[in-house]
Amino acid sequence: MTTGYDALVIGGGQSGLAATHHLRKRGLTVALLEAGPEPVGSWPHYYDSLTLFSPARYSALPGLLFPGDPDHYPHRDDVIDYLRQYAKTLDADIHPNQRVDTVTHDGHLFTAHTDTGASFTAPRLVAATGGFGSPHIPTLPGHDTFTGDIVHASQYRSPTDYTGQRIIVVGAGNSAVQIATELAEHATVTLASRTPVKFVPQRPLGRDMHFWFTITGIDTLPIGHLLRHHPTAPVFDTGLYRSAMAANKPEHRPMFTALRAGAAVWSDDDSIQTDTVILATGYTPNLNYLNGIGALTDAGTPLHRKGLSTTHRGLGYIGLEWQHSLSSASLRGVGRDGLRLAARLRSGV
């Protein structure tokens, strides 16, 4: 057992790195536990073409500017390189290849038990594991009879893997539209959603939307609690996606009612032969390691107020969607949330 730390941070992606930065700024010793081989979170597992919707100037963590043209939109691999460099700036003990299986709590200390048999103990614990490890997979009527493949967007990598297929992408958010659009260059694609796709301009009046979020203060407003049950967020678009859908590449339909053998079926008995269904249906918090201490609801969601646990003194969360503001789960937002959380944890134990 490793003791002597002031805080444990579970998860070495953007959220965990930002939290570690702010905890160290307050003089706390930190052990950062990362399941993967290096502290870059889930980014290496995202699809190959993933590009941020926020320019580099709005995509940095506290204390290190994102390199390159401030107005360029970083690619997935740019983010990986950036996080790798950011981790090197932290004066903290980073422990890779330490997947936390369970956490115990004795009333004062948290102990994180990892899959290697190691354990780490501290009076403060920050859960920063995001949601990539816990994809939301809805139950589709007839899925057990479907002869094609059903995969979550977390498993999607490249459109060339689906060349010539008949694909249905389920969802109406940014990832669903981006995946469906690039797939449509290689396959026959339908985007199916329960709600309409809502587009917002990426660059209104010639400036990126995040510029307007920043100067108006919308990005920092504490309105996350109002957005948690909001319908799918709008899709940022330069015109590419709206034009593609207008050309039926991909075509857009309401959500199908069932899967049957090798087809998707709608309520009017219209059907489409389908090879693969890709679910761009989001994620749920990946916090199973906290099941044993009573910090979660029966559904597995954390009991918290703006990132601070309402069940355990010294326990905090970061990187949750809508945790504090509309940007809480993003590169541009986790630094602000980490600042608030570290200040409250520093004085709250």
DAPE-V170221 format. One record per helix or strand. SS is the DSSP state (hx for helix, st for strand). FROM is the first residue (numbers start at 0). LEN is the number of residues. If there is no record, write none. Layout:
[[SS/FROM/LEN] [SS/FROM/LEN]]
This chain:
[[st/1/1] [st/6/4] [hx/13/12] [st/29/4] [hx/42/3] [st/50/1] [hx/55/3] [st/74/1] [hx/75/13] [st/92/3] [st/99/6] [st/109/5] [st/118/4] [st/124/3] [st/134/1] [hx/142/3] [st/148/4] [hx/152/3] [hx/158/4] [st/165/5] [hx/173/10] [st/187/6] [st/198/3] [hx/203/3] [hx/208/8] [hx/217/3] [hx/223/4] [st/234/3] [hx/239/7] [st/250/4] [st/257/3] [st/262/3] [st/270/3] [st/275/4] [st/282/1] [hx/287/6] [st/295/1] [st/301/1] [st/303/2] [st/307/2] [st/314/3] [hx/330/17]]
